[in-house]
Amino acid sequence: MKSSSLTTLEKKSAISLASIFALRMFGLFMLLPVIRILGEGLEGATLPLLGLAIGIYGLSQAILQLPLGLLSDKIGRKPVIYAGLLVFIVGSLVAANSESVWGLIIGRALQGAGAIASAVMALAADLSRPHQRSKVMAMIGGSIGLAFALSLVLGPLLSNWLNLQGLFYLIAVLAFLALLVAAFVVPAVPAIDVPKINLSFAERWRYVTAKGRIFVLALAVFVIHWALVAIFLVVPDKLIASGFELSQHSWIYLVVLALSIAIMLPMMINAERKGWHRQVMQAAFLLLALSLLTLLTNWQSLWFWLLVLTLFFAGFNLLEAKLPSTVSNLFGAQYRGTALGIFSTSQFLGAFLGGSVTGYLLPSLGFNGVVLLNIGLMVVAGLALGWLGKLPEVKRWVLELDEADTAKAVQESALKLAGVIEAIADDHKGKVYLRVDDSTIEREELEKLGRIQA
């Protein structure tokens, strides 16, 4: 019977990795309310170039997520995280010491080049059991949400004291603290969980993309991050038109995030208990579509905005936890970095294009047109999740063999059995590492191949 609570290792892993994300993202989110205004004082600053300075971070993140995900499969998660944070610190210092807008752009591009999201999520999956993975991902997602909420309040306040250069120095300090957490607090992955077996890029890519599920999940995360950025481009003006000053928006968002988590957690718990993973994710897209549809009514009361934004963030937060968890459950340790690299690339492309395309289309489509476009994207992504089918009830098993040199042959035989999701042979240890679907696995047939360690 599987435990319903996190182990000590899982708790430590979740808290430490969530701290890394929170420290890094808090610094980045602080810039959103102020970078355009404070950046106007830089030499050569224009509105398009300041927009580029904001967006280029997401672009460089998207470009490098997949290569760094692949690299983390090869050399390990922690080395990639260390290097990414160091590059991020360098980018922050470049921006802090820049007097021109081009220096700011270069610094922001370097910040994005420190793309550690796929490696951090893969490490979180390595350090957690399949049925507890959503909780760990939810803690990481929650840390990002909390960092976002706090940054909206503190960013404008700190900018009055530190100015733009001071904010970048503060961001560098926060990233250094994240580096210390990664080095001294994040647990090491148990050797049995990540067998060191060399696989080529072609082998990893073929396995990850074979059934097309990764592209469905990548589309889903692309859409929700497109919508997130689009919402923050159009909703603030509507809030002001409803009589809420800009200084009040941060408190509205804080209340909304708290309410949305209260809605999201029971849905996620039921998904885990009843195995309704795909159905709950589709329900989350329905919440997102309903929240956007409600925006078209143009009501203006506080209760209206609390309802709309709570529905939006309940759906968003649930998907932010469930989507990476689903990716991790579908792919084993040797493929997870690659899969999450594809996934994270789509996430950051969604944010980058959601902002740039929405900004370009808003004058011609208007508010209602942009909202309808986002509703259409939600419907497409929600329906696409139907292609996932029934998701597996994942367990890890190890086959112990009497003769080590038969591991490759046993691997091929195991992969032909119903219920075997993944089989990785280790000729040196005489073992085959398995990920199986507990609901369909043919245990008797598997026992003919070797001794099972469940």
Summary of the structure (lengths in Angstrom):
residues: 454
radius of gyration: 22.7
end to end distance: 12.0
largest distance: 74.9
contacts: 1626
relative contact order: 0.12
helix: 76%
strand: 6%
